[in-house]
Amino acid sequence: MDGSSADPPVQGQNRTTDPDLRDEDLAQLEILTLLIILVITLIGNILVLAALYSRRHYRRQIKMPRMYYFILHLSIADLLTGIFNVLPQLWWDVSYRFPGNTNWSCKVVKFVQPSGSFLSSYILMAIAIDRYRAICHPLTYHAWNSRRSRIMILTAWCTAFTFCIPQITIFSYQEVKPGIYDCWASWDQDWGERAYVTWFSISVFIVPLFCLVYTYTCICMALWQNTTYPTTSPHKIISRAKINTIKQTIAVITLYIICSLPFIFAQLWQTWSLNDTVYPVFQDNAVLTIIMLLSSLNSCVNPWIYLLSNRELITALRTLCINILSYDDTKLVMDTASGVSSSRDGGRRTDSDNMTMGTFLNRPSGLSYTTPDDNGR
């Protein structure tokens, strides 16, 4: 049994019985959708990484706080989704056939395509476990050192790429029609496709979902019980910063479910060949194709949640922009003053000239704008 429809990580391919048929209108819609997702994903996650860099650099911090350490790796995972999954699929849709033209390139692309999805799911699990220990077991959480956080992240990376290995054996560059070659899935047994799609759905979505539901249910119960104590009670140990962090992560989890569930459900439904007369929406090729694109949508949503709900990251990003603009303005004034000085003094410059360049902008040259921590830490 051969067919590209068997591959969960590949979104947006036209699912036709004849591999030489193509709906051009649908293909243009796919290309536009993938392009929008790619641009938003790259911009959002690059901004998050820039904000994290600014926060650490201008605060002169050597050690990154644990939550921001998780956000860093989540942004990297979302970037991997955009670069390794959305971008190859966009290129594939533009060229229609796999553009690699070699078997090894087919296997490499198929290996890295689902890596971002796996990694994002497992890092979200790591964040949930970390928040669970911080809120539900605050006394033992202090013994939960940064080494354990690094171990969780390393485990997420190793597990994600290990689960991508089956892609190498399933896909190959083969002839799908006389004289036409493509990167295609092959199944030795009729049950192979169902087994793989089911395993993929369980490992990338269902298991993480159970973990997230359990941990955040416990967290919400702990927060609810915490509000029943008087303000002066020693049990009142949940800080406003922690509550804000919980709001961020719950928003990420909610959108993770909204973005991933339609794709997983449609993929399982199509693979197991259930009665489409009950859910005729899956008989519409265009609707099914767009649903398949939603699994990548989660990677372009995550960074904007953290940016819009975290004042500290916004402040850090603003600081970085101000310093970049300040550097450009100062450099422009220095270049202008250098030309004037060269024409008057034969190219000689003095220390007073450098002082003038800074005061010209009503601030010392190279001033680094910093602001106090908005969360009080």
C-alpha positions as CSV (number, residue, x, y, z in Angstrom):
1,M,0.0,0.0,0.0
2,D,1.6,3.3,-1.1
3,G,0.5,6.9,-0.6
4,S,1.5,10.2,0.8
5,S,-1.8,10.4,2.8
6,A,-0.3,8.0,5.3
7,D,2.2,10.4,6.6
8,P,0.9,12.4,9.6
9,P,3.8,15.0,9.7
10,V,3.2,16.0,6.1
11,Q,0.4,18.5,5.9
12,G,-1.3,20.0,3.0
13,Q,-0.6,17.5,0.2
14,N,-3.4,16.8,-2.2
15,R,-5.0,13.5,-1.4
16,T,-6.1,12.0,-4.7
17,T,-6.2,8.5,-6.0
18,D,-4.1,9.4,-9.0
19,P,-0.8,10.9,-8.0
20,D,-0.6,12.9,-11.3
21,L,-3.8,14.8,-10.5
22,R,-3.6,18.2,-8.8
23,D,-6.2,20.8,-7.8
24,E,-4.4,24.0,-8.7
25,D,-6.8,26.3,-6.7
26,L,-6.3,24.2,-3.6
27,A,-2.6,24.1,-4.2
28,Q,-2.5,27.9,-4.2
29,L,-4.5,28.0,-1.0
30,E,-2.1,25.6,0.6
31,I,0.9,27.7,-0.5
32,L,-0.6,30.9,0.8
33,T,-1.6,29.3,4.1
34,L,1.9,27.7,4.6
35,L,3.6,31.0,3.7
36,I,1.6,32.9,6.3
37,I,2.2,30.3,9.0
38,L,6.0,30.2,8.2
39,V,6.4,34.0,8.3
40,I,4.4,34.4,11.6
41,T,6.3,31.5,13.1
42,L,9.8,32.8,12.2
43,I,9.0,36.4,13.3
44,G,7.4,35.5,16.6
45,N,10.0,33.0,17.7
46,I,12.9,35.2,16.7
47,L,11.4,38.0,18.7
48,V,11.1,35.7,21.7
49,L,14.7,34.7,21.4
50,A,15.8,38.3,21.0
51,A,13.8,39.2,24.2
52,L,15.4,36.4,26.1
53,Y,18.8,37.5,25.0
54,S,18.1,41.1,25.9
55,R,16.8,40.2,29.3
56,R,19.9,38.2,30.1
57,H,22.4,40.5,28.5
58,Y,21.3,43.9,29.9
59,R,20.7,42.4,33.4
60,R,24.2,40.8,33.4
61,Q,22.6,37.5,34.4
62,I,24.8,34.4,34.1
63,K,22.0,31.9,35.0
64,M,18.7,32.0,33.2
65,P,15.6,31.5,35.3
66,R,14.1,28.1,34.9
67,M,10.8,29.2,33.2
68,Y,12.7,31.3,30.7
69,Y,15.0,28.3,30.1
70,F,11.9,26.2,29.1
71,I,10.6,29.1,26.9
72,L,13.9,29.2,25.1
73,H,13.8,25.6,24.1
74,L,10.1,25.8,23.2
75,S,10.9,28.7,20.8
76,I,13.7,26.7,19.3
77,A,11.3,23.7,18.8
78,D,8.8,26.0,17.1
79,L,11.5,27.4,14.9
80,L,12.4,23.8,14.0
81,T,8.8,23.2,13.0
82,G,8.8,26.2,10.7
83,I,12.2,25.5,9.1
84,F,12.1,21.7,9.0
85,N,8.3,21.1,8.5
86,V,6.5,24.1,7.0
87,L,9.3,25.3,4.8
88,P,10.0,21.9,3.0
89,Q,6.2,21.4,2.6
90,L,5.9,24.9,1.1
91,W,8.7,24.1,-1.3
92,W,7.1,20.8,-2.1
93,D,3.7,22.4,-2.8
94,V,5.3,25.0,-5.1
95,S,7.2,22.4,-7.1
96,Y,4.4,19.8,-6.8
97,R,6.9,16.9,-6.9
98,F,9.6,16.3,-4.3
99,P,12.4,18.7,-5.3
100,G,15.2,16.6,-3.8
101,N,15.4,14.1,-6.6
102,T,17.4,11.6,-4.5
103,N,16.5,8.9,-2.0
104,W,18.8,10.2,0.8
105,S,17.3,13.7,0.6
106,C,13.8,12.2,0.8
107,K,14.7,10.3,3.9
108,V,16.5,13.3,5.5
109,V,13.5,15.6,4.9
110,K,11.0,13.0,6.2
111,F,13.2,12.4,9.3
112,V,13.4,16.1,10.4
113,Q,9.8,17.0,9.4
114,P,8.0,15.7,12.6
115,S,10.9,16.6,14.9
116,G,9.5,20.0,15.8
117,S,6.0,18.6,16.6
118,F,7.5,15.9,18.9
119,L,9.8,18.4,20.6
120,S,7.1,21.0,21.2
121,S,4.8,18.4,22.8
122,Y,7.5,17.1,25.1
123,I,8.8,20.5,26.1
124,L,5.2,21.5,27.0
125,M,5.1,18.4,29.1
126,A,8.3,19.5,30.8
127,I,6.9,22.9,31.5
128,A,3.7,21.4,32.9
129,I,5.7,19.1,35.3
130,D,7.9,22.0,36.4
131,R,4.9,24.2,37.1
132,Y,3.2,21.4,38.9
133,R,6.1,20.9,41.3
134,A,6.4,24.7,41.8
135,I,2.7,25.2,42.7
136,C,1.7,21.9,44.2
137,H,4.9,21.0,46.0
138,P,6.7,24.3,46.6
139,L,8.8,23.1,49.6
140,T,10.4,20.3,47.6
141,Y,10.6,22.4,44.5
142,H,13.5,24.3,45.9
143,A,15.5,21.1,45.8
144,W,14.5,20.7,42.2
145,N,17.8,22.1,40.9
146,S,18.6,23.3,37.4
147,R,20.3,20.1,36.6
148,R,17.0,18.2,36.6
149,S,15.5,20.8,34.3
150,R,18.3,20.3,31.9
151,I,17.8,16.5,32.1
152,M,14.1,17.0,31.2
153,I,15.0,19.1,28.2
154,L,17.7,16.7,27.1
155,T,15.2,13.8,27.4
156,A,12.7,15.7,25.3
157,W,15.2,16.3,22.5
158,C,16.4,12.7,22.5
159,T,12.9,11.3,22.6
160,A,11.7,13.6,19.8
161,F,14.5,12.6,17.4
162,T,14.3,8.9,18.3
163,F,10.6,8.9,17.4
164,C,11.5,10.3,14.0
165,I,13.5,7.3,13.0
166,P,10.6,5.3,11.6
167,Q,10.2,8.0,8.9
168,I,13.5,6.8,7.4
169,T,12.2,3.3,6.8
170,I,8.7,4.2,5.7
171,F,9.6,6.9,3.0
172,S,11.7,6.6,-0.1
173,Y,12.2,8.3,-3.4
174,Q,10.3,5.9,-5.8
175,E,8.3,5.8,-9.0
176,V,4.7,6.6,-8.3
177,K,3.7,6.5,-12.0
178,P,5.5,5.5,-15.1
179,G,8.3,8.1,-15.4
180,I,7.2,10.1,-12.4
181,Y,9.1,9.9,-9.1
182,D,8.2,11.3,-5.7
183,C,9.0,10.9,-2.0
184,W,6.4,8.3,-1.1
185,A,5.4,6.0,1.8
186,S,5.4,2.2,1.4
187,W,3.7,-0.3,3.7
188,D,4.6,-4.0,3.7
189,Q,1.3,-4.9,5.4
190,D,-2.2,-3.4,5.1
191,W,-2.2,-2.8,8.8
192,G,1.1,-0.9,8.8
193,E,-0.4,2.5,7.9
194,R,-3.0,2.2,10.7
195,A,-0.5,1.1,13.2
196,Y,1.9,3.9,12.4
197,V,-0.7,6.7,12.4
198,T,-2.2,5.5,15.6
199,W,1.3,5.3,17.3
200,F,2.1,8.8,16.0
201,S,-1.2,10.2,17.4
202,I,-0.6,8.6,20.8
203,S,3.0,9.7,21.1
204,V,2.7,13.2,19.8
205,F,-0.7,14.2,21.2
206,I,-2.6,11.8,23.4
207,V,0.2,11.1,25.9
208,P,1.2,14.7,26.3
209,L,-2.5,15.7,26.5
210,F,-3.1,13.4,29.5
211,C,0.0,14.7,31.2
212,L,-1.0,18.3,30.6
213,V,-4.6,17.8,31.8
214,Y,-3.5,16.0,35.0
215,T,-0.8,18.5,36.0
216,Y,-2.8,21.7,35.2
217,T,-5.9,20.3,36.9
218,C,-3.8,19.8,40.1
219,I,-2.4,23.3,39.6
220,C,-5.8,24.9,39.3
221,M,-7.0,23.0,42.4
222,A,-4.0,24.2,44.4
223,L,-4.5,27.8,43.3
224,W,-8.2,27.6,44.3
225,Q,-7.4,26.2,47.7
226,N,-4.8,28.9,48.1
227,T,-7.3,31.7,47.6
228,T,-9.4,30.4,50.6
229,Y,-6.7,31.2,53.1
230,P,-6.3,34.7,54.6
231,T,-3.7,37.0,53.0
232,T,-1.5,36.8,56.1
233,S,-1.7,33.0,56.2
234,P,1.6,31.1,55.8
235,H,-0.2,29.0,53.2
236,K,-0.4,32.1,51.0
237,I,2.9,31.3,49.1
238,I,1.7,31.5,45.5
239,S,3.2,34.7,44.1
240,R,1.5,36.9,41.4
241,A,4.4,36.0,39.1
242,K,3.7,32.3,39.4
243,I,0.0,32.9,38.7
244,N,0.9,34.9,35.6
245,T,3.1,32.1,34.5
246,I,0.3,29.7,34.9
247,K,-2.0,31.8,32.8
248,Q,0.6,31.9,30.0
249,T,1.1,28.1,30.0
250,I,-2.6,27.3,30.2
251,A,-3.1,29.6,27.2
252,V,-0.4,27.7,25.3
253,I,-1.9,24.3,26.3
254,T,-5.4,25.4,25.3
255,L,-4.3,26.5,21.8
256,Y,-2.1,23.4,21.6
257,I,-5.3,21.3,21.9
258,I,-7.3,23.5,19.6
259,C,-4.7,23.5,16.9
260,S,-3.7,19.8,17.1
261,L,-6.9,18.0,17.8
262,P,-8.6,18.6,14.4
263,F,-5.5,17.3,12.6
264,I,-5.1,14.2,14.8
265,F,-8.8,13.4,14.6
266,A,-9.0,13.8,10.8
267,Q,-5.8,11.8,10.3
268,L,-7.1,8.9,12.4
269,W,-10.5,9.1,10.8
270,Q,-9.1,9.0,7.3
271,T,-6.6,6.2,8.1
272,W,-9.1,3.9,9.7
273,S,-11.6,4.5,6.9
274,L,-14.6,5.1,9.1
275,N,-18.0,5.9,7.6
276,D,-17.7,9.4,6.1
277,T,-21.4,9.7,5.7
278,V,-21.6,10.4,9.5
279,Y,-19.0,13.2,9.1
280,P,-19.3,14.3,5.5
281,V,-16.8,17.2,6.2
282,F,-14.0,14.7,5.6
283,Q,-15.2,14.0,2.1
284,D,-14.3,17.5,1.1
285,N,-10.7,17.4,0.0
286,A,-10.2,21.2,0.5
287,V,-11.5,21.1,4.1
288,L,-9.4,18.0,5.0
289,T,-6.3,19.6,3.5
290,I,-6.7,22.8,5.5
291,I,-7.3,20.8,8.7
292,M,-4.0,19.0,8.1
293,L,-2.2,22.4,8.1
294,L,-3.4,23.3,11.6
295,S,-0.8,21.1,13.4
296,S,1.8,23.7,12.3
297,L,-0.4,26.6,13.4
298,N,0.5,25.9,17.0
299,S,4.1,26.9,16.5
300,C,3.2,30.3,15.2
301,V,0.9,31.0,18.1
302,N,3.1,30.0,21.1
303,P,5.6,32.9,20.9
304,W,2.9,35.6,20.6
305,I,1.3,34.3,23.8
306,Y,4.5,34.8,25.8
307,L,5.2,38.2,24.2
308,L,1.7,39.5,24.8
309,S,1.2,38.2,28.3
310,N,4.7,38.7,29.7
311,R,5.6,42.3,30.5
312,E,9.1,41.4,31.3
313,L,9.8,40.0,27.8
314,I,8.1,43.0,26.3
315,T,10.3,45.4,28.3
316,A,13.4,43.4,27.4
317,L,12.5,43.5,23.7
318,R,11.9,47.3,24.0
319,T,15.2,47.7,25.7
320,L,17.0,45.9,22.9
321,C,15.3,48.0,20.2
322,I,16.1,51.2,22.0
323,N,19.8,50.2,22.3
324,I,19.9,49.2,18.6
325,L,18.4,52.5,17.6
326,S,20.6,54.4,20.0
327,Y,23.7,52.8,18.6
328,D,22.6,53.6,15.0
329,D,21.9,57.2,15.9
330,T,25.2,57.6,17.7
331,K,27.1,56.0,14.9
332,L,25.5,58.4,12.4
333,V,26.4,61.4,14.5
334,M,30.0,60.1,14.9
335,D,30.3,59.7,11.2
336,T,28.9,63.2,10.5
337,A,31.2,64.7,13.2
338,S,34.1,62.8,11.9
339,G,33.6,64.4,8.4
340,V,33.3,67.9,9.9
341,S,36.4,67.4,12.1
342,S,38.4,66.1,9.2
343,S,37.6,69.1,7.1
344,R,38.5,71.6,9.8
345,D,41.4,69.9,11.6
346,G,43.0,67.9,8.8
347,G,41.5,64.7,10.1
348,R,42.6,65.2,13.8
349,R,40.0,64.3,16.5
350,T,40.1,65.0,20.2
351,D,38.5,63.6,23.3
352,S,36.1,66.6,23.4
353,D,34.7,65.6,20.1
354,N,33.7,62.2,21.4
355,M,32.0,63.9,24.4
356,T,30.1,66.1,22.0
357,M,28.8,63.1,20.0
358,G,27.2,61.7,23.1
359,T,25.7,64.9,24.4
360,F,24.4,65.8,21.0
361,L,21.7,63.2,21.6
362,N,21.1,64.4,25.2
363,R,22.6,61.2,26.6
364,P,26.1,59.8,27.1
365,S,27.3,57.9,24.0
366,G,26.5,54.2,24.2
367,L,24.1,54.5,27.1
368,S,22.3,51.2,27.9
369,Y,18.7,51.7,28.8
370,T,17.6,49.3,31.5
371,T,14.4,49.1,33.5
372,P,13.5,47.3,36.7
373,D,11.9,43.9,36.7
374,D,8.2,44.4,36.1
375,N,7.4,41.3,38.1
376,G,9.4,42.5,41.0
377,R,12.1,39.9,40.8
